[in-house]
Amino acid sequence: MDDFFSRSEVLLGPEAMEALRMKRVILFGVGGVGSWAAEALIRTGLTHLTLVDGDVVQPSNVNRQLPATRETIGQPKVSALRERLLTINPQAEIVAIHKMYQVPSDQVPDDQVPSDQVPSTKGEDDFRLEDYDYLIDAIDSVADKTHLLISASRVRALKTFSSMGAALRFDPTQVTTGELMSIKGDALARAVRERMKCLNLKPYKKIRCVYSLEQAQRCESRGSLMQVTAVFGCTLASLVIKDILKTVS
């Protein structure tokens, strides 16, 4: 038993640890939520993780995002996070993809496409979702999140877990989970459902989400705190780990 993961194995058991080493996870969005999900998975024993994000580290990220420090400002988030995760487990296969998941331009209504910027096509075909066992969605754009969740739900063997709104909240004790179509009080979940309705689409299977029961605060900008976003991320990781445990029980 590897001493670095001995505490995980004592609790989860050797079969679960072996399953963790074999499963493949793709994570979209490595900001205040996704970065903590990535670290929790790698620290528990996952060894195959793909990170997808097109952003670079900004000074405003330092208060809550795992890869964001004064030394990494300007670096791609996926690259900074990959380097950190490899210091935890150098044998892990961590792929960093520095691009966004976006709705293909031919699926965006003309009135939603800025005249000077047509989104590039980076949909499910670009990421080979069928190669993964789990998908974690931690992206913010309603249009892109909706498209990703619909696309992921079409992949029969892929299990998807999604983050709803973590910003504008103070209380990590109110973070919980629920099924996308039944979540109440979360503006992001409502916006995703409304977009699905407008597009006359719905997920092909249920999607478990992490969200907060706390009412969002009124704020001029989208303020957010690590103690909330990190709990969102760790909860997403726990959903993956608990599902893996089911496969070996």
N, C-alpha and C positions, 0 to 999 in steps of 0.2 A: 504494500500500500504506500503510495507516494505521500511523504510526510506533509507536503504542501497542501494536499487535499484530504488529509486524514480525518479532519473534523467533519468534512462533508460526507465522507464515506461511512463514518460511524453512524450518522443520522440517516442517510439515504440508503446505504447498503451497496455492496459491490456490483450487483446487477444494474442498479440505477446509475451508478458511476460509469459503467461501461456504456450504457445507453446514452448518457450525456456526452461521452467521448465520440460517439458515432453520429449523433444527430447534427443536422445542418440548419442553421438559423440565419435568416437575412433580416436586417434591421434598417428601416428607413427613417432617417432623422436622428442625428446624434447630438442634439442640443441638451436642454435642461432635463428632459425626460429620457431620451434614448441613450445618452452617454452613460447614465447610471444603470440602465437595464443591461447594457453591454458589459460593464464591469462586474455586476452581480452574477451574470452568467459565466463569465470567464473565471471569476474567483470560486464559483461553485464547482467547476470542472468541465464546462463546455469547451470543446476544442476546435469547432468549425463555425466561424462567424463571419458574415459579410456585412460591412458597414457601408451605407449609401447616404451621402449628403453632399450637396454642391456648395455649401457655405465655407467661408474662412472664419477663423476666430476673430471676434471683435472685442474691444474693451468692455462693452456692455454685457458680454457673455460671462465675464469673470465671476460674477456673484453667484452663479448657479450651475454652470456647465463644466463637466469633469475635465475635458481637454483644454479648457481655457485658463491660462495663466498669463502673467506679463511676458513670459518668455515665448509663448506660442502665438501671440497676436499676429495676424496676417497669414498664419499657416492654415492649410485645409484642415477642417475639423477631423475628418476621417483619418488623415495621416497622423495628426497629433494624438488622437485616441488610440490608433493602432500601436504606435510606439509605446504608449503607456501600458496597454494590455499585454504586450509582449514582454514587458518587465515582470509581469505576474506569471505568465506561462510562455516561455520562449518557444515551446514545442507546438503551441496553438497555431492553427491555420486561420489567419485573420486577413481577409481581403478588404482593402479600402477602395471604394469606388467614388471618385470625386465628381458626382453629377447628381442632379435632382431627378426625382420621379415626377414626370409631368404628363398631363393629359395630352395625347397626340393632337397636333394642331388641326387635323381634319375632323376632330370630335369636339372642338370648341366653337360655340356659336359666334358668328362674325362680330356681333356687338360686344363680345367679351374679350376680343383680341385687340390689344393696343395696336394702333396703326404703325407704330415704329418698332414693335417687338412681337413677332409671331413665335409662340412657344415651340421649341424643338420637340421632336417625337422621341420620348424616352419612356415608353410604356412597358407593359409586362413582358413583351417579346425581347426587350433589351436586357432583362435581368434573369431570364430563364427561371421563373418562379417554380416550375415543376421540379427543379433540382434540389429544392429545400423541403425540410419537414415542418418548419415553423417560420412564420413571418410576424415581425413586430412592426406596427405602424406608429411612428411618433412624429409625423409631419403636421404642419399647421394649415396649409392651404386647403380650403374646403373642396375646391374642384379636384385637386390632385389626390387628396385623401379619399374622396368618394370613388374616383376612378380606380385607385389602388385597391380599395376594399372590394369593389365589385369584381375586379380582375382576379384578385386572390381567391375569392369565393368560388371561382370557376375551376380552380385546381383541386381535384378531388382529394388528394392525399395531404394537401397543405392546410395546416391549422394556423389561424390568424388571430392575433390579439392586438387591440388598438387603444391608443391613449386619446382621451377627450381633453377638455380644457383644464390645464393646470395653472394658468396665469390668474392673477387678480385674487388669489386666495392665500390665507394665512395659516390655516389649521390642518396639519397633516393627519390628525386623527379622524378626519372626516373623509379620507380617501377610501373608496370601495370599488366594487366591480359590478357589472351588470351587462345585460344583452343590449346591443346597440338599439334595437327597435323599441325597447321599453324604458330606456333611461329618461328620467324627468329632471328638469332643472339645470340642464347643461346646454349652453347655447351652441357649442360646437356639434354636439350630437344632434340637436334639432336642425342645425343648418345642413348637416350631412343627409339627414332623412328628407329634408325638403328638397335638396338637390336630386336625390334619388327619385323622389316623386315627380319632379319636373321632367326628368329624363325617362320616366316610366321604367325604372330599373329597381331591382332590389337584390340583396345578396342571395346567392344560391344556398347558403347555409348560415347558421347563426354565428355572430361575431361577438366574442366576449371583450368587453372594454373596461378600462380603468377610468374612473371619474370621481368627482368630489361632490358630496352632499352639501358642502358649504356654498352659500350664495356668493357669487362673484362680487368683488368690491367695485365701487365706482372710481375710476381712475382715468386721467387724461391719456395716458399711454398704457401699454400692456405690461405693467410691472409684475414680476414673479420672484419667488424665493426658493432657494435650494432645498429648504426643509420640506417643501411641498413637492417640487418637481422630482427630487430624488426618491421620494416615497412612491410617486407615480411609476418611476422607472423600475424600482426594486419590485413593485407589485407586478408589473409586466413580466419581469424575469421569473417571479414566483409562479405565475400562471403557466409558463413554459415548463418549469421544473416539475410542478405538480402533475401536469399532463404526461410528462415522461414517466413519472412514478406510476401512473395508471397503466402504462404499457408493460411494466415489469411486475406488477402486483398479481 
